[in-house]
Amino acid sequence: MESNPNIVLIITFLLAGTFNVIFPLILGYWIIKKKGTNWKLFGIGVLTFIGSQIFHIPVVRGLTTAFSSGLLPHVDPGFAPFFNAIVLGLLAGIFEETARWIGYKLLKKKGDSFGAALTLGAGHGGIEAMIIGVSVLASLVSMLALQSSSGVLSALPPNQAALAEQQMQAYWATPWHLPLAGAVERVAALGLHISLSVMVWLAISFRKPLWFWGAILYHAVVDALAVLAMSFGVEVWLIEAGLILISGGMLYWIIRTAKKMDRERVVLLDLS
C-alpha cells in the first residue's frame, strides 16, 4: 500500500467532485435570473430525474439478470456491444423523456414557457451531476481514510482485505486527468438534458409529438454512441470532445428553433 497518495490526483478528484456539485446550481441560478423562473421549477426537474430512475434502474438490473441467468437468450458476443448500446440508450430515452412529459403535464401552465423548459432541464441534468459529484468526493474521503489507517485493512478477513487493497491500488493508479474528463462530461450532459427538456416542452406546448419522439431518439443515440465508444476503448478525451461538440451544437440549434417557434406563436396570438 502506498504511503504517499498522488497529490495531483487528489486535487483533480476534489476539483471534479466540487465542480459537479456547484456548477448545476450556478447554471440554475443564472437561468432563473435571466428567464424570471424559480427554484420550484428547478426542483421539479430534479424530481423528474429521480422519478425516471426509480423505474429505469430496476428495469436495467432486471434485464441484466435475465440475460446472465439464461432467462433471455444470450446475445452473440460480436453483436453484444451494439445490442447493449442500443438497449441502454433507448431505455434512458424512454424513461427520462416520459418523466419530463409527466412533469410538464402536472405543471400545466406553470411549466408552459421556454424559460420553464430551460429551468427544468437544468434541474433534471443538475441533480445527476450533483449525485455523481457527491459520490466522487465520498470515494476520495473513503480512500484517504483507508490510506491513512492500515489498521482498517488488517481488521478485515483476508479475502476482503485483499479486495480492498486491489481497489485502493486501482484508485490511486487512476491517471490524474481522468477526474477532469468526468467534469467535462457533466457539462455535455447538462447541455443534453436542457435540449431534451426543451424538445419535450415543444412537443406538449405546440402539440407536435414528433419533438417527443425526437427527444427519445436523440437521447438514445448520444448514450449509445458513448457506450459504444467506451466498449471499443476509444480514448476518453476523444469521447468527451465528441460529446461536447454534439451537445453544444444541438443545444444551440434547439434553443434557436424554440425561440423562433415561440416568437411566431406570440405574433399569431396578437393577430388573432
Secondary structure, DSSP 8 states (H G I E B T S, - for coil): --SS--HHHHHHHHHHHHHHHHHHHHHHHHHHHHHT--HHHHHHHHHHHHHHHHHHHHHHHHHHHHHHHTSS----TTTHHHHHHHHHHHHHHHHHHHHHHHHHHHHGGGG-SHHHHHHHHHHHHHHHHHHHHHHHHHHHHHHHHHHH-HHHHHTS-HHHHHHHHHHHHHHHTS-TTHHHHHHHHHHHHHHHHHHHHHHHHHHHHTT-THHHHHHHHHHHHHHHHHHHHHHTT--HHHHHHHHHHHHHHHHHHHHHHHHHHHHHHHHHHHH-
